[in-house]
Amino acid sequence: MHSNNIHNSSYDFNILIKAHPALSTFVYLGKADVTTINFADTEAVFHLNKALLLHHYGLTDWNIPPHYLCPPIPGRADYIHYIHDLLTEDGVETNVKGLDIGVGANCIYPILANRIYNWHMVGVDIDPAAIASAKKNVIATEGIKDAVEIRQQPNNANIFEGVILENDYFHFTMCNPPFHNSEEDAVKGTLRKLRNLGDQAPAQSKKEIVLNFGGQANELWCNGGEALFIKRMIKQSVAFKTQVGWFTTLVSKKENLAAIYKQLNKLKATHKTITMEQGHKQSRMIAWKF
């Protein structure tokens, strides 16, 4: 993980349980007498991440509706730290304002950005239920509601239009795009995750997998998957090049990079790729400007 990420060490479950006692139900002594949780249990994962937010980031409360994605806090914090590096290289260190595309019900990126670096954030989404949940998470902790604004995207064909207003200027945008092509691909991806969890993984039907691990459709898949979504984002970013310092997005699949670079070069964008590693998982952040 990024050197500034406070989650570089293993979880101290005793401290986390003090911050969020409900976590204690899910903690047990695993192999080699290591304290852990069942990472195939979505409720256990939710309470672990809630405990991390309450203990490390001083949140009063945080919740997500059933069947929405529960974000792993350490990896989400990594993205924030790498954006900070990007801005620091440009000499931007104060009064930072960012835009999160696809804020989701959890509102995790704006919350972390504010709590870690005191940034002001706007989070946008097309899903009314996600918007309502994000707003609840913003007002749950004193101090966040004055720094984080939630806006609804009225047109799912647009990424920036309709949510970047006439007088807005953002030092950066960020996005964790839907990376599957279809619901079927999303289920296959979840099955792979469950296989990787080995004996922790429960026996489940495909319907149960979608409900428990899949998230909402707009969170996980779109026509053309990750590559097409990011190419569309790049095309639409041109119209807002004077209102944004750096456009950024996560790229989950390495094989999508060639098509993304081709689109960026076609539009004569300056761009860079930053590799991010969390344990055995590797992803990357692409940043571009005009």
Order of alpha helices (4+ residues) and beta strands (2+ residues): alpha-beta-beta-alpha-alpha-beta-alpha-beta-alpha-beta-beta-alpha-alpha-alpha-alpha-beta-alpha-beta-beta
